[in-house]
């Protein structure tokens, strides 16, 4: 009987410790590491499935993207009817690159957000957006993601939700929300990044 109680106590203690996340990094601390990574971003390459939701209609694209913290470009690779359309951005300014192809770039939110502006907004939030919520989420096949809900530095009514791979902080998914409604989402099928060493000065 004493042995039985001892086993129960041991199991109970193990469950309690696992529930408290003993030995697991706190998401608030990892959020600071992710921010530092994107503040020191020197380059990235990505491919993503994008959904732009205008309320009464939605558009889906597959895009390739590349750039760094200050500048970059986005090119549509699917659907075929608009393949080649894209945009480039530098120092907060976005220029459309049509190549004779029309890409839906109407406003997704009252602050003028369009699909062409979305990725630089997401990267900016990763580097400087205040953390509203943080936690770990199950990403399937035994993997997890760091989930962060970030304040959009450019608009008080807007927030950015991201899911990132631990340690590398490569983005797996990102959403821009306006007044808690999702207006555009990126599901990354590939994301690689390079960073500079943080300054010690």
N, C-alpha and C positions, 0 to 999 in steps of 0.2 A: 504493500500500500504506500509506503514511504517512497519507494522507487517510482511508482506511478505519479505521485504528486511532484516528485523531482523532475520527471520528464515534462509534465505539464508546465511547470515553472520555467524550465529551460526553453520550451517552445514559445511560451508567452513572452519571455524576454527577447527572444530572437525576432518575433513578430513586431514587438514594440520598437526595437532598434531599427529594423528595416523600414517601418512606417515613419520613423523620424528622419530617415535619410542619413543615418550616421555614415560618414565617409563620403557622402555625395556632395559635389560642389553646389553651392547655393546659386540659384538662377540670377539673383541680384549681383553677385560677384562676377558671374560669367558675362552678364550684360555689360559690365565695365570693360572686360577683355574684348568683347565684340566691338564696342565703341572705339577702343584704342586701335584695333585692327583696321577699321574703316577710316579712321582719322589719318592713318599712315598708308592708305591704299595707293599703290603706284601703278597697278594695272589689273584688269579683269577681262575674262571672256566668258560668255554665257549663251545658252539657248533656252528659250522658254515658250510655253503655251500661254497666250495672253487672252483674257476675256475683258472686253470693255462694255460695261452695262450702262445704257442710257435710259433705263427705266422702261420705256416702251419698245426698245429694241436692244439687241446685244450683238457684238461683233467678236469673232475669234480669229486670232492670228498666231502663226508660229514665227518667232523672230530670232535673229542672231544679234548679239550685242558685244561691244568691246570698248575699252576706254580706261580711264582712271578717275580719281576723285574730282578732277576739274573739267574733264572733257571726255566725250565718247560718241558712239554712233550706234544706231539700231537699224536693222534691215529686215524687212518682211521676207520670209522664204516660203510661206504658205498662208492662204490658198494661192493657187497659181495665178488667179485673175489679178492679184495685186502684188505678186512677188516682185521684189526690186524696190518697192516704195520704202521710205525710211525717214530717218531724222538724225541730226547731229546736234550736240549741245556743247557749250563751252562757257564756263564762268556764269552759270545760271541762265543763259540764253539758249533757246532752242530754234533751230532752223530746219524746215521741212525739206526733204530731198525726194522729189516725186519721180524724176526720170520719165515724165509723161504719164504717170499712173496716179490715179486718185485714191487716197487713203482717208477713211473717215477720221477726222480730227476735231469733231465738234466738242464743245465743252461738256465734261463729265460732271462738273461741280461749279457752283457759283463763282469760285475763285479763278475760273478759266482753265482748270486742269484738262489736258487732252492726252490721248495715248502717247503722243510724242514726248510729253513732259514727264511721264510717270516714272521711268527708271531713275533719272537724276534726283527726283523727289525721294524715292526709296533709299538711294545711297546716302543722300543728305541726312535723312532721318536716322540711318544706322550710325552715322558719324556724330550727330549732335542732338537727336531727338530725346526729350525727357522720357524716362521709362514710366509708363502708366500701369502696366501689368507685366509679370514675368513668371515663367514656370517651365517645367519639362513636359513634353508631350510624347506619346508613343508614335513612332514613325514606321512601325511594322518590322517584321523579321528581326526582332530583338534590338532594333535601333531606336534612338530617341532624338528629339530635336529640342533646341532651346527656343521657346516661344516668347516673343516680346511684343507688347503693344506700345508703340512709341508715339509721342506727340509730333505732329508735322511741324517743323520749325517755321514753315512759311504760312500756316493757316491754323488759327485756334480751333476752328470747327472740324479739322481734319486730323485723323490718326492713321498710322501705318502699322499693320500687323505683319510680323515676319516669323518664319520658321527657319532656323539655321543649324547646320551640322556642328556638333560639338568639336572643339579643338581647332578646326580649320575655319569655322564661321562662314563657310560657303552657304549662300542662300539656297533654300529648297523651295520656298514659297513666300510670296509677299502680296499683301492687299492694301490698297489705299481706300480708306473709308471717309465719307463725308456725313457728319451728324449720325454716325454709327451705321450707315448704309454703305455696303461695299460698292464701289464704282469701277474699280479695275483690279484685276488679279493677275499675278505672274506665277506659273508653276514651272520651276526650272528643271529641265532635263539634264542640264550640264551647267556647272558654275565653278570656275577656277579663279583664284586671285593671288596677287603678289603684293607684299607690303614692305615698306622700309623699316629699318630698326628704329624704335622710338628714340627721340632725342633725350639725352641725359643731362642736357644743360639746364 
